[in-house]
Amino acid sequence: MSLLSSGLETIDYGLPGWHLLFNRNFELLNNKLLKLSALLDVLGTPTNGQVLTWDATALKWKPRTY
């Protein structure tokens, strides 16, 4: 077993506990990808100088100029 810089672990297929490690790695990847996909959920198109703020009514990010 070894730990990758991404936080994922490696193990040879068929070794005891390989399926537990596979599930843990998959969960880590899923959590990271879900965080990224949430940033793609934007109302409108942001322009230079705008900041993404959370719109609790629409449950999406919204560009805003301060």
C-alpha positions as CSV (number, residue, x, y, z in Angstrom):
1,M,0.0,0.0,0.0
2,S,1.1,3.6,-0.6
3,L,-0.4,7.0,-0.2
4,L,-0.7,9.3,-3.3
5,S,-0.3,13.0,-3.1
6,S,-4.1,13.3,-3.8
7,G,-4.9,11.5,-0.6
8,L,-5.9,8.3,-2.4
9,E,-4.3,5.0,-1.4
10,T,-3.1,2.1,-3.6
11,I,-3.4,-1.6,-3.0
12,D,-3.0,-4.7,-5.1
13,Y,-6.3,-6.3,-6.3
14,G,-7.2,-9.3,-4.2
15,L,-5.3,-8.4,-1.1
16,P,-7.3,-8.5,2.1
17,G,-9.4,-5.3,2.5
18,W,-8.8,-4.1,-1.1
19,H,-12.6,-3.5,-1.6
20,L,-12.7,-1.3,1.6
21,L,-9.9,0.8,0.2
22,F,-11.6,1.0,-3.2
23,N,-14.8,2.3,-1.6
24,R,-12.9,4.8,0.5
25,N,-11.0,6.1,-2.5
26,F,-14.2,6.4,-4.5
27,E,-15.9,8.3,-1.7
28,L,-13.0,10.8,-1.5
29,L,-13.1,11.4,-5.3
30,N,-16.9,11.8,-5.2
31,N,-16.7,14.4,-2.4
32,K,-14.0,16.4,-4.2
33,L,-15.9,16.3,-7.5
34,L,-19.2,17.4,-5.8
35,K,-17.5,20.4,-4.4
36,L,-16.2,21.4,-7.9
37,S,-19.5,20.8,-9.6
38,A,-21.2,23.2,-7.1
39,L,-19.1,26.0,-8.3
40,L,-20.4,25.5,-11.9
41,D,-23.9,26.2,-10.7
42,V,-23.9,29.9,-11.5
43,L,-26.8,32.2,-12.4
44,G,-25.7,34.4,-15.3
45,T,-22.2,35.0,-16.5
46,P,-19.6,36.7,-14.2
47,T,-17.5,39.5,-15.5
48,N,-14.2,40.9,-14.3
49,G,-14.4,42.4,-10.9
50,Q,-17.5,40.4,-9.8
51,V,-17.5,38.0,-6.9
52,L,-19.7,34.8,-6.7
53,T,-22.1,35.0,-3.8
54,W,-24.6,32.4,-2.7
55,D,-28.3,33.1,-3.5
56,A,-30.2,31.2,-0.8
57,T,-33.5,31.6,-2.6
58,A,-32.3,30.1,-5.9
59,L,-29.8,27.8,-4.3
60,K,-27.2,28.8,-6.8
61,W,-24.1,31.1,-7.0
62,K,-24.7,34.6,-8.4
63,P,-22.2,37.1,-9.7
64,R,-22.2,40.3,-7.7
65,T,-20.3,43.6,-8.0
66,Y,-19.3,45.3,-4.7
